[in-house]
Amino acid sequence: MPSPTVSNPGWNLPPNDIKVIDHQGDLLLHVNYFPDTFQRYRVSISALCPHSSYFSALLDSAKFSEGMAVESRLAELRKRYPDIGTIPAQELPVVTISDVGVGPKTAVSSSEEAFKLCLGILHESPAWPTGNRARVRFIHALLAHYAEVYAATAIVAKHVESRGADSPCRASDPFTVKPTEVKIRQELYIGLVLGFRKTTAVYSAALVVWGSRSWTDEQEDHRITDDGEYPWDYLSGGVEEELAYRRRCVLKTISSLQDYFLGLYNSREEQCKLRYDSSRACDYFQLGEMIRFFSRKGTLVLQCTLPGSDGKLEAYRGSLLELLKALKDCPNYQIDKNHSHCGLRTRFIPRLSLMEPGKQVGLCLRCWKHDWTNESWLEHPTTEKWWCGAHAGERSKSQCGAIFSDHKAKKMYTASVRDWSGERAT
């Protein structure tokens, strides 16, 4: 939280160096973005306080010395000037706020624009950013940061949402064409901070589906280092760890289904149900074709264990949706014309179709805030046996009005044991 101070009136401040948010303003904000980079804004106390609990507390003369000093200076000025608007800006009380800059110093102009936009919203006169969508989204993300820091999320969310098509909470599909990770993170951060449930659900699912360069296989303790320049580079409040864990859960679930069929066809139990003399040969054929298919798709590696292991394999880095689509291309292999339904596809695809990460892994923002026990996969996994036969034919359904949040799917992805058979074990 930036620390404020109150200084003497700015007698020697050039008027042209002061950015006017409100011509009737009774306060000068001296904002230090970086140690040698600052701006001054003429603002109105009556506009700041109702919508920002930060400024409301800071400028309360009964609570803090800053508020007392400002009120004392204004009392003197009211004796000399009948109208606040006629007071020269250089004579107004000055409140200094430091460490306001976000990101590298080279991007200070963006911080200045976003902070000024935040002040404009508090005064109900915002000057919205222009330019391409990437730039507008960047400014909106910085705006969300300032809204959170200065406890003004409600009014900022109202104004941003009222922008309609220009709002970050518009309905967009980040699954069809891969967006940049920066875009996903900025949209998700805006949704989390400003309380946009649809944006949060869609882009949290997108981050799980596409993955992140900052998520490594070694993070078994689920801790991720915050070493980014911007607040969306690491999503606080446990969100970063939660989404990384959800991706690992999906990959483990896909892996368990593959392992199930490899083990099934490698067992002594005959899988071909035709009871022909060629049934055993059919099983061997299916096992060989299965190994070749999974190896070709890159989900299975055959490796000699005699010299030992050179280290564990790197986790899959691509899109979960593309991975599932590739696996659904499994052909219906048959050893001859009499074995038309013995292949992997007949049994594999229905089970694989239970996994729809784009509709199952996103955060339900309301649940995350008010029903964390049921929403969090990382802190509250199912840790019980899951049987696919109980969910045959089901499709993903949204929970408690949220989009793409499925608590039934949580049971599948976080189960300690997954039973992929169609029959319940006795």
Residue pairs with C-beta under 8 A, 6 or more apart in sequence:
1 54
1 149
2 97
2 98
2 99
2 100
2 149
3 97
3 98
3 99
4 58
4 66
4 95
4 96
4 97
4 98
5 66
5 95
5 96
5 98
6 65
6 66
6 69
6 70
6 93
6 94
6 95
6 96
7 30
7 94
7 95
7 96
8 94
9 73
9 90
9 91
9 92
9 93
9 94
10 28
10 30
10 40
10 89
10 90
10 91
10 92
10 94
11 90
11 91
12 90
13 28
13 40
13 89
13 90
15 88
15 89
15 90
17 40
18 28
18 40
18 41
18 42
18 89
19 39
19 40
19 41
19 42
19 116
20 41
20 42
20 89
21 41
21 42
21 43
21 44
21 116
21 119
21 120
21 123
21 125
22 42
22 43
22 44
22 47
22 123
22 125
23 42
23 85
24 44
24 84
24 85
25 42
25 43
25 44
25 84
25 89
25 92
26 44
26 45
26 74
26 84
26 87
26 92
27 42
27 43
27 44
27 45
27 48
27 59
27 70
27 92
27 93
27 94
27 95
28 40
28 41
28 42
28 43
28 89
28 92
28 93
28 94
28 95
29 40
29 41
29 43
29 94
29 95
29 96
29 97
29 119
30 38
30 40
30 94
30 95
30 96
30 97
31 38
31 39
31 40
31 41
31 96
31 97
31 100
31 115
32 38
32 96
32 97
32 98
32 99
32 100
33 39
33 100
33 101
33 108
33 111
33 112
33 115
34 101
34 105
34 108
37 101
37 105
37 108
39 112
39 115
39 116
40 94
41 116
41 119
42 89
42 92
43 119
43 122
43 123
44 123
45 55
45 59
45 70
47 122
47 123
47 124
48 55
48 56
48 59
48 119
48 122
49 55
49 56
49 59
50 56
51 122
51 152
51 154
51 155
52 122
52 150
52 151
52 152
53 151
54 149
54 150
54 151
54 152
55 122
55 150
57 63
57 64
58 64
58 66
58 67
58 95
59 66
59 67
59 70
59 95
60 67
61 67
61 68
61 70
61 71
66 95
69 93
70 93
70 95
73 92
73 93
74 93
77 84
77 87
77 91
77 92
78 84
81 87
100 111
100 115
101 108
101 111
102 111
102 114
102 142
102 145
102 230
102 231
103 110
103 111
103 229
103 230
104 229
110 138
110 139
110 142
111 142
113 129
113 139
113 142
114 139
114 142
114 143
114 145
114 146
115 142
115 146
116 127
117 126
117 127
117 128
117 129
117 139
117 143
118 143
118 146
118 147
118 150
118 152
118 156
120 126
120 127
121 143
121 152
121 155
121 156
121 159
122 152
122 155
126 159
128 163
128 166
129 135
129 136
129 139
129 140
130 136
134 183
136 166
137 168
137 183
137 186
137 187
137 190
138 186
140 160
140 168
140 186
140 190
141 186
141 189
141 190
141 230
141 232
143 156
143 160
144 153
144 156
144 160
144 189
144 190
144 193
144 194
145 189
145 193
145 231
146 152
147 153
147 156
147 157
147 193
147 194
148 193
153 193
153 194
153 195
156 194
157 194
157 195
157 196
160 167
160 168
160 169
160 190
160 194
161 167
161 169
161 194
161 196
164 170
168 186
168 187
168 190
168 191
168 196
168 199
169 190
169 191
169 194
169 196
169 198
169 199
171 198
171 202
172 202
173 202
174 183
174 184
174 187
174 202
174 203
174 206
174 210
175 205
175 206
175 209
175 319
175 321
175 358
178 210
178 319
179 206
179 210
181 207
181 210
181 212
181 213
184 203
184 206
184 207
184 210
185 203
185 207
185 232
185 233
185 235
186 232
187 199
187 202
187 203
188 199
188 200
188 203
188 204
188 206
188 207
188 232
188 235
189 231
189 232
189 235
190 196
190 199
191 197
191 198
191 199
191 200
191 201
191 203
191 204
191 365
192 200
192 235
192 237
192 239
192 365
195 365
196 365
197 364
197 365
197 366
197 402
197 403
198 403
200 362
200 363
200 365
201 362
201 363
201 364
201 365
201 402
201 403
201 404
201 405
202 362
202 403
202 404
203 362
204 239
204 243
204 361
204 362
204 363
205 357
205 358
205 359
205 360
205 361
205 362
205 363
205 404
207 243
208 243
208 246
208 247
208 250
208 320
208 357
208 361
208 362
209 247
209 319
209 320
209 321
209 357
209 358
209 361
210 319
210 320
211 247
211 317
211 318
212 243
212 244
214 224
214 225
214 228
214 233
214 234
215 224
215 244
215 247
217 312
217 314
217 315
219 244
222 241
222 244
222 245
222 378
223 241
224 234
224 240
224 241
224 244
225 234
226 233
226 234
226 236
226 240
227 233
227 234
228 234
234 240
235 243
238 376
238 378
238 379
239 363
239 368
241 378
242 363
242 376
242 377
242 378
243 363
245 377
245 378
246 361
246 377
246 378
246 413
247 320
247 361
248 315
249 377
249 413
249 414
250 320
250 355
250 357
250 361
250 413
251 315
251 316
251 320
252 413
253 355
253 412
253 413
253 418
254 299
254 323
254 324
254 327
254 352
254 355
255 299
256 418
256 420
257 348
257 351
257 352
257 418
257 420
258 294
258 299
258 300
260 418
260 420
260 421
261 290
261 344
261 347
261 348
261 420
262 287
262 290
262 291
262 294
262 300
264 271
265 271
265 283
265 286
265 287
265 290
266 287
270 279
270 280
270 283
271 282
271 283
271 286
271 342
272 278
272 279
272 280
272 282
272 283
272 286
272 339
272 342
273 279
273 342
274 282
274 338
274 339
274 342
276 282
276 338
276 339
278 335
278 336
278 338
278 339
281 335
282 335
282 339
282 342
285 333
285 335
286 333
286 335
286 342
286 343
286 344
289 331
289 333
289 343
289 344
290 344
291 300
291 302
293 330
293 331
293 344
294 300
295 301
295 302
297 326
297 327
298 316
299 316
299 323
299 327
301 313
303 309
316 323
320 357
320 358
321 357
321 358
324 352
324 355
324 357
327 348
327 352
328 349
328 352
328 353
330 343
330 344
330 345
330 348
330 349
331 343
331 345
332 340
332 341
332 343
332 345
332 346
333 343
333 344
333 345
334 340
334 342
334 343
335 342
347 422
350 392
351 388
351 420
354 388
354 391
354 394
354 412
355 412
356 395
356 396
356 409
358 404
359 396
359 404
359 406
360 396
360 404
360 405
360 406
360 409
360 413
361 404
361 409
361 413
362 403
362 404
362 405
363 375
363 405
364 375
364 399
364 400
364 402
364 405
365 402
366 400
366 401
366 402
367 374
367 375
367 399
367 400
367 402
367 405
368 375
368 376
371 400
372 379
372 380
373 379
373 380
374 380
374 407
374 410
375 405
375 407
377 410
377 413
377 414
381 410
381 414
381 416
382 410
382 411
382 414
382 415
382 416
383 414
383 415
383 416
384 411
384 415
384 416
384 417
385 415
385 416
385 417
385 418
385 419
386 411
386 412
386 415
386 417
386 418
386 419
387 419
387 421
387 424
388 412
388 418
388 419
388 420
388 421
388 422
389 419
389 421
389 422
389 423
389 424
391 408
391 412
392 422
394 408
396 404
396 406
396 409
397 406
397 408
398 404
398 405
398 406
399 405
399 406
399 407
412 418
419 425
